[in-house]
């Protein structure tokens, strides 16, 4: 039986959970496995590096540290921005995600932490930064 090597294209089913058991994603729920090339950087490094050596039909459980997932949470990524930087009439609901374009034209997404009459506090960290991620991975196909 063949096993996965870097450079193979694979299809896997997976279920992702946080340490408290909360599920954050599942290919099973979508009814379709994901397909990617192992070692190409398409997946977070901790997930990608767990695939070589697997055989079709094999299932494994892994835990990916923040450093091998979406990185650590960075305090400097929480920034206070004046309301004047946004279009008039913009609504800021704490806990919601906002999309926009930065001063140099780059797109951004951020979580709204708080808002007052003059400023909004935005968290630019990835929503899963600083979190360990647990995956149940089932190898469906190697090509």
N, CA, C and O atoms as a GROMACS GRO file, in nm:
protein
  572
    1UNK      N    1   0.085  -0.118   0.000
    1UNK     CA    2   0.000   0.000   0.000
    1UNK      C    3   0.090   0.124   0.000
    1UNK      O    4   0.189   0.128   0.072
    2UNK      N    5   0.056   0.224  -0.080
    2UNK     CA    6   0.139   0.344  -0.087
    2UNK      C    7   0.103   0.443   0.023
    2UNK      O    8  -0.009   0.445   0.074
    3UNK      N    9   0.200   0.523   0.058
    3UNK     CA   10   0.180   0.625   0.160
    3UNK      C   11   0.209   0.762   0.100
    3UNK      O   12   0.276   0.773  -0.002
    4UNK      N   13   0.158   0.864   0.165
    4UNK     CA   14   0.171   1.001   0.118
    4UNK      C   15   0.315   1.048   0.130
    4UNK      O   16   0.383   1.020   0.229
    5UNK      N   17   0.360   1.121   0.027
    5UNK     CA   18   0.489   1.188   0.028
    5UNK      C   19   0.466   1.334  -0.009
    5UNK      O   20   0.365   1.367  -0.071
    6UNK      N   21   0.561   1.422   0.030
    6UNK     CA   22   0.552   1.562  -0.012
    6UNK      C   23   0.541   1.567  -0.163
    6UNK      O   24   0.610   1.493  -0.233
    7UNK      N   25   0.454   1.653  -0.213
    7UNK     CA   26   0.431   1.667  -0.356
    7UNK      C   27   0.309   1.591  -0.405
    7UNK      O   28   0.259   1.619  -0.514
    8UNK      N   29   0.261   1.494  -0.325
    8UNK     CA   30   0.138   1.423  -0.364
    8UNK      C   31   0.018   1.515  -0.347
    8UNK      O   32   0.016   1.602  -0.260
    9UNK      N   33  -0.080   1.496  -0.432
    9UNK     CA   34  -0.209   1.562  -0.414
    9UNK      C   35  -0.297   1.464  -0.338
    9UNK      O   36  -0.311   1.348  -0.376
   10UNK      N   37  -0.357   1.511  -0.230
   10UNK     CA   38  -0.438   1.425  -0.144
   10UNK      C   39  -0.576   1.486  -0.123
   10UNK      O   40  -0.596   1.606  -0.137
   11UNK      N   41  -0.670   1.399  -0.091
   11UNK     CA   42  -0.803   1.440  -0.045
   11UNK      C   43  -0.818   1.387   0.096
   11UNK      O   44  -0.793   1.269   0.122
   12UNK      N   45  -0.860   1.473   0.185
   12UNK     CA   46  -0.880   1.432   0.324
   12UNK      C   47  -1.012   1.486   0.376
   12UNK      O   48  -1.058   1.594   0.337
   13UNK      N   49  -1.071   1.409   0.463
   13UNK     CA   50  -1.181   1.457   0.545
   13UNK      C   51  -1.119   1.496   0.679
   13UNK      O   52  -1.021   1.434   0.722
   14UNK      N   53  -1.174   1.597   0.743
   14UNK     CA   54  -1.122   1.638   0.873
   14UNK      C   55  -1.232   1.700   0.957
   14UNK      O   56  -1.333   1.748   0.906
   15UNK      N   57  -1.208   1.699   1.086
   15UNK     CA   58  -1.293   1.768   1.184
   15UNK      C   59  -1.198   1.845   1.273
   15UNK      O   60  -1.105   1.788   1.330
   16UNK      N   61  -1.220   1.977   1.284
   16UNK     CA   62  -1.134   2.061   1.367
   16UNK      C   63  -1.207   2.109   1.491
   16UNK      O   64  -1.320   2.157   1.484
   17UNK      N   65  -1.140   2.096   1.606
   17UNK     CA   66  -1.198   2.141   1.733
   17UNK      C   67  -1.095   2.220   1.814
   17UNK      O   68  -0.974   2.204   1.798
   18UNK      N   69  -1.147   2.304   1.900
   18UNK     CA   70  -1.062   2.372   1.998
   18UNK      C   71  -1.044   2.280   2.118
   18UNK      O   72  -1.108   2.175   2.125
   19UNK      N   73  -0.957   2.318   2.210
   19UNK     CA   74  -0.929   2.234   2.327
   19UNK      C   75  -1.052   2.207   2.413
   19UNK      O   76  -1.058   2.106   2.482
   20UNK      N   77  -1.151   2.298   2.410
   20UNK     CA   78  -1.272   2.278   2.490
   20UNK      C   79  -1.373   2.187   2.421
   20UNK      O   80  -1.482   2.163   2.473
   21UNK      N   81  -1.337   2.136   2.301
   21UNK     CA   82  -1.425   2.045   2.228
   21UNK      C   83  -1.514   2.112   2.126
   21UNK      O   84  -1.580   2.045   2.047
   22UNK      N   85  -1.517   2.245   2.125
   22UNK     CA   86  -1.599   2.318   2.028
   22UNK      C   87  -1.547   2.295   1.887
   22UNK      O   88  -1.428   2.314   1.860
   23UNK      N   89  -1.635   2.254   1.798
   23UNK     CA   90  -1.596   2.231   1.659
   23UNK      C   91  -1.592   2.365   1.585
   23UNK      O   92  -1.687   2.443   1.594
   24UNK      N   93  -1.483   2.391   1.512
   24UNK     CA   94  -1.475   2.514   1.433
   24UNK      C   95  -1.486   2.490   1.284
   24UNK      O   96  -1.513   2.583   1.208
   25UNK      N   97  -1.468   2.365   1.240
   25UNK     CA   98  -1.479   2.335   1.097
   25UNK      C   99  -1.487   2.184   1.078
   25UNK      O  100  -1.437   2.108   1.160
   26UNK      N  101  -1.552   2.142   0.968
   26UNK     CA  102  -1.560   2.000   0.937
   26UNK      C  103  -1.592   1.980   0.790
   26UNK      O  104  -1.692   2.031   0.740
   27UNK      N  105  -1.506   1.907   0.722
   27UNK     CA  106  -1.535   1.872   0.583
   27UNK      C  107  -1.650   1.771   0.577
   27UNK      O  108  -1.722   1.765   0.478
   28UNK      N  109  -1.667   1.693   0.682
   28UNK     CA  110  -1.779   1.597   0.688
   28UNK      C  111  -1.912   1.672   0.680
   28UNK      O  112  -2.003   1.628   0.611
   29UNK      N  113  -1.922   1.785   0.751
   29UNK     CA  114  -2.046   1.863   0.750
   29UNK      C  115  -2.077   1.918   0.611
   29UNK      O  116  -2.193   1.934   0.574
   30UNK      N  117  -1.972   1.947   0.534
   30UNK     CA  118  -1.991   1.998   0.397
   30UNK      C  119  -2.012   1.884   0.298
   30UNK      O  120  -2.053   1.907   0.184
   31UNK      N  121  -1.984   1.760   0.343
   31UNK     CA  122  -2.004   1.644   0.258
   31UNK      C  123  -1.902   1.628   0.148
   31UNK      O  124  -1.925   1.557   0.050
   32UNK      N  125  -1.788   1.695   0.162
   32UNK     CA  126  -1.684   1.688   0.059
   32UNK      C  127  -1.547   1.704   0.122
   32UNK      O  128  -1.524   1.797   0.199
   33UNK      N  129  -1.454   1.612   0.091
   33UNK     CA  130  -1.318   1.627   0.145
   33UNK      C  131  -1.248   1.745   0.078
   33UNK      O  132  -1.290   1.793  -0.028
   34UNK      N  133  -1.140   1.791   0.141
   34UNK     CA  134  -1.058   1.895   0.078
   34UNK      C  135  -0.943   1.828   0.005
   34UNK      O  136  -0.895   1.722   0.045
   35UNK      N  137  -0.900   1.892  -0.102
   35UNK     CA  138  -0.790   1.840  -0.182
   35UNK      C  139  -0.680   1.944  -0.186
   35UNK      O  140  -0.707   2.062  -0.209
   36UNK      N  141  -0.556   1.900  -0.165
   36UNK     CA  142  -0.442   1.992  -0.167
   36UNK      C  143  -0.315   1.914  -0.197
   36UNK      O  144  -0.312   1.792  -0.189
   37UNK      N  145  -0.211   1.987  -0.232
   37UNK     CA  146  -0.081   1.927  -0.259
   37UNK      C  147   0.003   1.935  -0.132
   37UNK      O  148   0.026   2.044  -0.080
   38UNK      N  149   0.046   1.823  -0.082
   38UNK     CA  150   0.123   1.815   0.044
   38UNK      C  151   0.257   1.886   0.026
   38UNK      O  152   0.329   1.862  -0.071
   39UNK      N  153   0.289   1.973   0.121
   39UNK     CA  154   0.416   2.044   0.121
   39UNK      C  155   0.417   2.170   0.037
   39UNK      O  156   0.522   2.232   0.021
   40UNK      N  157   0.301   2.209  -0.017
   40UNK     CA  158   0.296   2.326  -0.106
   40UNK      C  159   0.265   2.456  -0.032
   40UNK      O  160   0.272   2.563  -0.091
   41UNK      N  161   0.231   2.446   0.097
   41UNK     CA  162   0.198   2.567   0.173
   41UNK      C  163   0.052   2.607   0.162
   41UNK      O  164   0.014   2.715   0.206
   42UNK      N  165  -0.032   2.521   0.105
   42UNK     CA  166  -0.174   2.550   0.093
   42UNK      C  167  -0.247   2.538   0.227
   42UNK      O  168  -0.352   2.599   0.247
   43UNK      N  169  -0.191   2.458   0.317
   43UNK     CA  170  -0.254   2.432   0.446
   43UNK      C  171  -0.164   2.489   0.556
   43UNK      O  172  -0.046   2.515   0.534
   44UNK      N  173  -0.221   2.506   0.677
   44UNK     CA  174  -0.137   2.547   0.788
   44UNK      C  175  -0.029   2.441   0.807
   44UNK      O  176  -0.053   2.322   0.784
   45UNK      N  177   0.089   2.483   0.849
   45UNK     CA  178   0.205   2.392   0.849
   45UNK      C  179   0.186   2.269   0.937
   45UNK      O  180   0.230   2.160   0.900
   46UNK      N  181   0.123   2.284   1.052
   46UNK     CA  182   0.104   2.170   1.142
   46UNK      C  183   0.012   2.064   1.086
   46UNK      O  184   0.028   1.945   1.114
   47UNK      N  185  -0.086   2.105   1.007
   47UNK     CA  186  -0.177   2.011   0.941
   47UNK      C  187  -0.103   1.943   0.827
   47UNK      O  188  -0.103   1.820   0.816
   48UNK      N  189  -0.039   2.024   0.743
   48UNK     CA  190   0.033   1.975   0.625
   48UNK      C  191   0.140   1.874   0.662
   48UNK      O  192   0.152   1.770   0.597
   49UNK      N  193   0.218   1.902   0.765
   49UNK     CA  194   0.329   1.814   0.802
   49UNK      C  195   0.284   1.683   0.865
   49UNK      O  196   0.365   1.592   0.882
   50UNK      N  197   0.156   1.672   0.899
   50UNK     CA  198   0.106   1.547   0.959
   50UNK      C  199   0.060   1.446   0.855
   50UNK      O  200   0.030   1.331   0.889
   51UNK      N  201   0.053   1.486   0.729
   51UNK     CA  202  -0.003   1.399   0.625
   51UNK      C  203   0.098   1.297   0.568
   51UNK      O  204   0.060   1.183   0.545
   52UNK      N  205   0.226   1.336   0.545
   52UNK     CA  206   0.319   1.236   0.490
   52UNK      C  207   0.325   1.110   0.576
   52UNK      O  208   0.327   1.116   0.699
   53UNK      N  209   0.327   0.995   0.508
   53UNK     CA  210   0.330   0.866   0.577
   53UNK      C  211   0.194   0.804   0.596
   53UNK      O  212   0.184   0.685   0.628
   54UNK      N  213   0.085   0.883   0.576
   54UNK     CA  214  -0.049   0.827   0.591
   54UNK      C  215  -0.084   0.740   0.470
   54UNK      O  216  -0.032   0.762   0.360
   55UNK      N  217  -0.172   0.643   0.491
   55UNK     CA  218  -0.223   0.556   0.385
   55UNK      C  219  -0.372   0.581   0.368
   55UNK      O  220  -0.439   0.623   0.462
   56UNK      N  221  -0.424   0.556   0.249
   56UNK     CA  222  -0.568   0.573   0.223
   56UNK      C  223  -0.648   0.490   0.324
   56UNK      O  224  -0.619   0.373   0.348
   57UNK      N  225  -0.749   0.554   0.382
   57UNK     CA  226  -0.833   0.490   0.482
   57UNK      C  227  -0.787   0.512   0.624
   57UNK      O  228  -0.862   0.488   0.718
   58UNK      N  229  -0.663   0.559   0.642
   58UNK     CA  230  -0.609   0.584   0.776
   58UNK      C  231  -0.669   0.711   0.834
   58UNK      O  232  -0.694   0.808   0.762
   59UNK      N  233  -0.692   0.708   0.964
   59UNK     CA  234  -0.739   0.826   1.038
   59UNK      C  235  -0.640   0.852   1.150
   59UNK      O  236  -0.593   0.760   1.216
   60UNK      N  237  -0.609   0.980   1.170
   60UNK     CA  238  -0.521   1.016   1.282
   60UNK      C  239  -0.574   1.142   1.348
   60UNK      O  240  -0.643   1.223   1.287
   61UNK      N  241  -0.539   1.155   1.476
   61UNK     CA  242  -0.574   1.274   1.554
   61UNK      C  243  -0.446   1.349   1.586
   61UNK      O  244  -0.348   1.290   1.633
   62UNK      N  245  -0.448   1.480   1.561
   62UNK     CA  246  -0.331   1.563   1.587
   62UNK      C  247  -0.372   1.689   1.662
   62UNK      O  248  -0.488   1.730   1.657
   63UNK      N  249  -0.276   1.749   1.730
   63UNK     CA  250  -0.294   1.881   1.790
   63UNK      C  251  -0.188   1.971   1.730
   63UNK      O  252  -0.069   1.938   1.730
   64UNK      N  253  -0.232   2.085   1.678
   64UNK     CA  254  -0.142   2.180   1.613
   64UNK      C  255  -0.127   2.301   1.705
   64UNK      O  256  -0.226   2.364   1.742
   65UNK      N  257  -0.002   2.333   1.741
   65UNK     CA  258   0.025   2.448   1.828
   65UNK      C  259  -0.001   2.577   1.752
   65UNK      O  260   0.000   2.577   1.629
   66UNK      N  261  -0.025   2.687   1.823
   66UNK     CA  262  -0.046   2.816   1.755
   66UNK      C  263   0.067   2.851   1.658
   66UNK      O  264   0.042   2.907   1.552
   67UNK      N  265   0.191   2.818   1.695
   67UNK     CA  266   0.306   2.852   1.611
   67UNK      C  267   0.302   2.779   1.477
   67UNK      O  268   0.358   2.827   1.379
   68UNK      N  269   0.235   2.664   1.472
   68UNK     CA  270   0.223   2.588   1.348
   68UNK      C  271   0.083   2.598   1.287
   68UNK      O  272   0.046   2.520   1.199
   69UNK      N  273   0.006   2.695   1.336
   69UNK     CA  274  -0.130   2.718   1.284
   69UNK      C  275  -0.140   2.864   1.239
   69UNK      O  276  -0.088   2.899   1.132
   70UNK      N  277  -0.204   2.948   1.318
   70UNK     CA  278  -0.225   3.088   1.280
   70UNK      C  279  -0.141   3.185   1.360
   70UNK      O  280  -0.165   3.305   1.360
   71UNK      N  281  -0.041   3.132   1.429
   71UNK     CA  282   0.053   3.215   1.502
   71UNK      C  283   0.002   3.254   1.640
   71UNK      O  284  -0.114   3.230   1.674
   72UNK      N  285   0.090   3.316   1.717
   72UNK     CA  286   0.050   3.362   1.850
   72UNK      C  287  -0.037   3.487   1.839
   72UNK      O  288  -0.036   3.556   1.737
   73UNK      N  289  -0.111   3.514   1.943
   73UNK     CA  290  -0.189   3.638   1.949
   73UNK      C  291  -0.090   3.750   1.977
   73UNK      O  292  -0.006   3.739   2.066
   74UNK      N  293  -0.100   3.860   1.901
   74UNK     CA  294  -0.008   3.972   1.912
   74UNK      C  295  -0.084   4.093   1.967
   74UNK      O  296  -0.177   4.142   1.904
   75UNK      N  297  -0.044   4.141   2.085
   75UNK     CA  298  -0.112   4.254   2.148
   75UNK      C  299  -0.109   4.379   2.060
   75UNK      O  300  -0.204   4.457   2.060
   76UNK      N  301   0.000   4.397   1.986
   76UNK     CA  302   0.014   4.516   1.902
   76UNK      C  303  -0.084   4.516   1.784
   76UNK      O  304  -0.102   4.618   1.719
   77UNK      N  305  -0.147   4.401   1.757
   77UNK     CA  306  -0.244   4.393   1.648
   77UNK      C  307  -0.381   4.448   1.690
   77UNK      O  308  -0.472   4.456   1.608
   78UNK      N  309  -0.395   4.487   1.817
   78UNK     CA  310  -0.516   4.553   1.863
   78UNK      C  311  -0.487   4.703   1.859
   78UNK      O  312  -0.399   4.753   1.929
   79UNK      N  313  -0.564   4.774   1.775
   79UNK     CA  314  -0.534   4.915   1.750
   79UNK      C  315  -0.658   5.001   1.764
   79UNK      O  316  -0.769   4.958   1.734
   80UNK      N  317  -0.635   5.123   1.811
   80UNK     CA  318  -0.741   5.222   1.820
   80UNK      C  319  -0.738   5.306   1.693
   80UNK      O  320  -0.635   5.362   1.656
   81UNK      N  321  -0.853   5.314   1.628
   81UNK     CA  322  -0.863   5.386   1.500
   81UNK      C  323  -0.971   5.494   1.515
   81UNK      O  324  -1.079   5.466   1.567
   82UNK      N  325  -0.943   5.618   1.470
   82UNK     CA  326  -1.045   5.722   1.480
   82UNK      C  327  -1.164   5.691   1.389
   82UNK      O  328  -1.147   5.638   1.279
   83UNK      N  329  -1.283   5.725   1.435
   83UNK     CA  330  -1.404   5.701   1.356
   83UNK      C  331  -1.399   5.776   1.224
   83UNK      O  332  -1.462   5.736   1.126
   84UNK      N  333  -1.324   5.886   1.220
   84UNK     CA  334  -1.312   5.964   1.097
   84UNK      C  335  -1.243   5.886   0.984
   84UNK      O  336  -1.248   5.929   0.869
   85UNK      N  337  -1.179   5.774   1.016
   85UNK     CA  338  -1.113   5.692   0.914
   85UNK      C  339  -1.215   5.606   0.838
   85UNK      O  340  -1.180   5.542   0.739
   86UNK      N  341  -1.340   5.605   0.883
   86UNK     CA  342  -1.443   5.523   0.821
   86UNK      C  343  -1.549   5.610   0.756
   86UNK      O  344  -1.563   5.728   0.787
   87UNK      N  345  -1.624   5.549   0.664
   87UNK     CA  346  -1.733   5.621   0.598
   87UNK      C  347  -1.837   5.662   0.700
   87UNK      O  348  -1.862   5.590   0.797
   88UNK      N  349  -1.896   5.777   0.678
   88UNK     CA  350  -2.001   5.826   0.766
   88UNK      C  351  -2.116   5.725   0.765
   88UNK      O  352  -2.154   5.674   0.660
   89UNK      N  353  -2.171   5.699   0.882
   89UNK     CA  354  -2.282   5.605   0.894
   89UNK      C  355  -2.241   5.462   0.919
   89UNK      O  356  -2.326   5.374   0.934
   90UNK      N  357  -2.109   5.436   0.923
   90UNK     CA  358  -2.063   5.300   0.951
   90UNK      C  359  -2.109   5.259   1.090
   90UNK      O  360  -2.111   5.340   1.183
   91UNK      N  361  -2.147   5.132   1.104
   91UNK     CA  362  -2.191   5.082   1.234
   91UNK      C  363  -2.082   4.994   1.293
   91UNK      O  364  -2.018   4.916   1.222
   92UNK      N  365  -2.063   5.007   1.423
   92UNK     CA  366  -1.959   4.932   1.494
   92UNK      C  367  -2.021   4.857   1.611
   92UNK      O  368  -2.054   4.916   1.714
   93UNK      N  369  -2.037   4.727   1.593
   93UNK     CA  370  -2.097   4.642   1.695
   93UNK      C  371  -1.986   4.557   1.756
   93UNK      O  372  -1.926   4.475   1.686
   94UNK      N  373  -1.957   4.575   1.886
   94UNK     CA  374  -1.852   4.494   1.950
   94UNK      C  375  -1.876   4.345   1.927
   94UNK      O  376  -1.987   4.294   1.943
   95UNK      N  377  -1.768   4.276   1.889
   95UNK     CA  378  -1.773   4.133   1.860
   95UNK      C  379  -1.793   4.102   1.713
   95UNK      O  380  -1.766   3.990   1.669
   96UNK      N  381  -1.841   4.200   1.636
   96UNK     CA  382  -1.862   4.178   1.492
   96UNK      C  383  -1.729   4.192   1.418
   96UNK      O  384  -1.632   4.248   1.470
   97UNK      N  385  -1.728   4.141   1.296
   97UNK     CA  386  -1.610   4.154   1.210
   97UNK      C  387  -1.637   4.263   1.108
   97UNK      O  388  -1.748   4.275   1.055
   98UNK      N  389  -1.535   4.341   1.082
   98UNK     CA  390  -1.546   4.450   0.986
   98UNK      C  391  -1.443   4.427   0.875
   98UNK      O  392  -1.332   4.381   0.901
   99UNK      N  393  -1.482   4.458   0.753
   99UNK     CA  394  -1.391   4.452   0.639
   99UNK      C  395  -1.371   4.593   0.588
   99UNK      O  396  -1.462   4.676   0.592
  100UNK      N  397  -1.251   4.620   0.540
  100UNK     CA  398  -1.224   4.753   0.488
  100UNK      C  399  -1.097   4.756   0.407
  100UNK      O  400  -1.039   4.653   0.373
  101UNK      N  401  -1.055   4.878   0.378
  101UNK     CA  402  -0.932   4.901   0.304
  101UNK      C  403  -0.847   4.996   0.387
  101UNK      O  404  -0.894   5.102   0.428
  102UNK      N  405  -0.722   4.958   0.411
  102UNK     CA  406  -0.631   5.040   0.490
  102UNK      C  407  -0.585   5.163   0.414
  102UNK      O  408  -0.618   5.180   0.296
  103UNK      N  409  -0.508   5.250   0.481
  103UNK     CA  410  -0.464   5.376   0.421
  103UNK      C  411  -0.380   5.359   0.294
  103UNK      O  412  -0.375   5.448   0.210
  104UNK      N  413  -0.313   5.244   0.281
  104UNK     CA  414  -0.232   5.222   0.161
  104UNK      C  415  -0.303   5.136   0.058
  104UNK      O  416  -0.242   5.094  -0.040
  105UNK      N  417  -0.433   5.109   0.079
  105UNK     CA  418  -0.513   5.036  -0.017
  105UNK      C  419  -0.525   4.887   0.006
  105UNK      O  420  -0.596   4.819  -0.067
  106UNK      N  421  -0.457   4.834   0.107
  106UNK     CA  422  -0.464   4.690   0.133
  106UNK      C  423  -0.594   4.656   0.205
  106UNK      O  424  -0.637   4.730   0.295
  107UNK      N  425  -0.658   4.544   0.166
  107UNK     CA  426  -0.780   4.503   0.235
  107UNK      C  427  -0.748   4.449   0.374
  107UNK      O  428  -0.639   4.397   0.397
  108UNK      N  429  -0.843   4.461   0.465
  108UNK     CA  430  -0.824   4.406   0.599
  108UNK      C  431  -0.956   4.354   0.653
  108UNK      O  432  -1.064   4.393   0.608
  109UNK      N  433  -0.944   4.266   0.751
  109UNK     CA  434  -1.056   4.220   0.832
  109UNK      C  435  -1.012   4.235   0.977
  109UNK      O  436  -0.897   4.208   1.011
  110UNK      N  437  -1.103   4.277   1.061
  110UNK     CA  438  -1.072   4.294   1.202
  110UNK      C  439  -1.198   4.273   1.285
  110UNK      O  440  -1.310   4.294   1.238
  111UNK      N  441  -1.177   4.231   1.409
  111UNK     CA  442  -1.287   4.217   1.503
  111UNK      C  443  -1.301   4.347   1.580
  111UNK      O  444  -1.202   4.405   1.625
  112UNK      N  445  -1.424   4.394   1.595
  112UNK     CA  446  -1.450   4.516   1.671
  112UNK      C  447  -1.449   4.482   1.820
  112UNK      O  448  -1.532   4.404   1.867
  113UNK      N  449  -1.354   4.540   1.892
  113UNK     CA  450  -1.344   4.516   2.036
  113UNK      C  451  -1.436   4.611   2.114
  113UNK      O  452  -1.508   4.569   2.204
  114UNK      N  453  -1.432   4.741   2.077
  114UNK     CA  454  -1.515   4.840   2.144
  114UNK      C  455  -1.524   4.965   2.057
  114UNK      O  456  -1.451   4.980   1.959
  115UNK      N  457  -1.614   5.054   2.094
  115UNK     CA  458  -1.632   5.178   2.018
  115UNK      C  459  -1.686   5.284   2.113
  115UNK      O  460  -1.766   5.256   2.202
  116UNK      N  461  -1.639   5.408   2.094
  116UNK     CA  462  -1.695   5.521   2.168
  116UNK      C  463  -1.728   5.631   2.067
  116UNK      O  464  -1.737   5.604   1.947
  117UNK      N  465  -1.745   5.754   2.113
  117UNK     CA  466  -1.787   5.862   2.024
  117UNK      C  467  -1.679   5.907   1.926
  117UNK      O  468  -1.709   5.974   1.828
  118UNK      N  469  -1.553   5.870   1.951
  118UNK     CA  470  -1.445   5.917   1.864
  118UNK      C  471  -1.358   5.807   1.804
  118UNK      O  472  -1.295   5.828   1.700
  119UNK      N  473  -1.354   5.691   1.868
  119UNK     CA  474  -1.263   5.585   1.824
  119UNK      C  475  -1.330   5.448   1.824
  119UNK      O  476  -1.431   5.425   1.891
  120UNK      N  477  -1.271   5.359   1.746
  120UNK     CA  478  -1.310   5.219   1.748
  120UNK      C  479  -1.182   5.138   1.773
  120UNK      O  480  -1.078   5.167   1.714
  121UNK      N  481  -1.190   5.038   1.860
  121UNK     CA  482  -1.076   4.953   1.888
  121UNK      C  483  -1.094   4.825   1.806
  121UNK      O  484  -1.193   4.754   1.820
  122UNK      N  485  -0.995   4.798   1.718
  122UNK     CA  486  -1.001   4.684   1.627
  122UNK      C  487  -0.891   4.584   1.659
  122UNK      O  488  -0.778   4.621   1.690
  123UNK      N  489  -0.926   4.456   1.651
  123UNK     CA  490  -0.831   4.347   1.671
  123UNK      C  491  -0.802   4.285   1.534
  123UNK      O  492  -0.890   4.222   1.474
  124UNK      N  493  -0.679   4.304   1.486
  124UNK     CA  494  -0.639   4.255   1.354
  124UNK      C  495  -0.580   4.113   1.359
  124UNK      O  496  -0.539   4.061   1.256
  125UNK      N  497  -0.574   4.051   1.477
  125UNK     CA  498  -0.527   3.913   1.487
  125UNK      C  499  -0.621   3.821   1.410
  125UNK      O  500  -0.741   3.847   1.401
  126UNK      N  501  -0.566   3.712   1.355
  126UNK     CA  502  -0.652   3.610   1.296
  126UNK      C  503  -0.742   3.558   1.408
  126UNK      O  504  -0.696   3.545   1.522
  127UNK      N  505  -0.868   3.526   1.379
  127UNK     CA  506  -0.959   3.478   1.485
  127UNK      C  507  -0.908   3.355   1.560
  127UNK      O  508  -0.948   3.332   1.674
  128UNK      N  509  -0.820   3.275   1.497
  128UNK     CA  510  -0.769   3.155   1.565
  128UNK      C  511  -0.625   3.172   1.611
  128UNK      O  512  -0.561   3.074   1.651
  129UNK      N  513  -0.574   3.294   1.606
  129UNK     CA  514  -0.438   3.318   1.656
  129UNK      C  515  -0.432   3.286   1.805
  129UNK      O  516  -0.524   3.316   1.881
  130UNK      N  517  -0.322   3.223   1.845
  130UNK     CA  518  -0.301   3.190   1.985
  130UNK      C  519  -0.372   3.065   2.033
  130UNK      O  520  -0.366   3.031   2.151
  131UNK      N  521  -0.441   2.996   1.942
  131UNK     CA  522  -0.517   2.879   1.982
  131UNK      C  523  -0.453   2.751   1.929
  131UNK      O  524  -0.405   2.746   1.816
  132UNK      N  525  -0.454   2.648   2.013
  132UNK     CA  526  -0.418   2.514   1.968
  132UNK      C  527  -0.539   2.457   1.895
  132UNK      O  528  -0.653   2.475   1.937
  133UNK      N  529  -0.511   2.388   1.784
  133UNK     CA  530  -0.619   2.332   1.703
  133UNK      C  531  -0.606   2.181   1.698
  133UNK      O  532  -0.497   2.128   1.676
  134UNK      N  533  -0.716   2.112   1.720
  134UNK     CA  534  -0.718   1.966   1.718
  134UNK      C  535  -0.789   1.920   1.591
  134UNK      O  536  -0.895   1.972   1.555
  135UNK      N  537  -0.728   1.823   1.523
  135UNK     CA  538  -0.787   1.772   1.400
  135UNK      C  539  -0.796   1.620   1.404
  135UNK      O  540  -0.704   1.552   1.449
  136UNK      N  541  -0.907   1.569   1.357
  136UNK     CA  542  -0.922   1.429   1.322
  136UNK      C  543  -0.914   1.428   1.170
  136UNK      O  544  -0.998   1.488   1.103
  137UNK      N  545  -0.813   1.361   1.114
  137UNK     CA  546  -0.789   1.362   0.971
  137UNK      C  547  -0.804   1.220   0.915
  137UNK      O  548  -0.746   1.126   0.969
  138UNK      N  549  -0.882   1.206   0.810
  138UNK     CA  550  -0.900   1.078   0.740
  138UNK      C  551  -0.851   1.094   0.598
  138UNK      O  552  -0.903   1.178   0.524
  139UNK      N  553  -0.751   1.017   0.558
  139UNK     CA  554  -0.700   1.022   0.422
  139UNK      C  555  -0.793   0.945   0.329
  139UNK      O  556  -0.815   0.825   0.346
  140UNK      N  557  -0.848   1.016   0.230
  140UNK     CA  558  -0.946   0.959   0.138
  140UNK      C  559  -0.881   0.914   0.008
  140UNK      O  560  -0.918   0.810  -0.047
  141UNK      N  561  -0.783   0.993  -0.043
  141UNK     CA  562  -0.725   0.961  -0.173
  141UNK      C  563  -0.584   1.021  -0.185
  141UNK      O  564  -0.555   1.127  -0.130
  142UNK      N  565  -0.499   0.951  -0.258
  142UNK     CA  566  -0.365   1.001  -0.295
  142UNK      C  567  -0.359   0.999  -0.447
  142UNK      O  568  -0.395   0.899  -0.510
  143UNK      N  569  -0.313   1.109  -0.506
  143UNK     CA  570  -0.294   1.107  -0.652
  143UNK      C  571  -0.165   1.177  -0.690
  143UNK      O  572  -0.131   1.186  -0.808
   0.00000   0.00000   0.00000
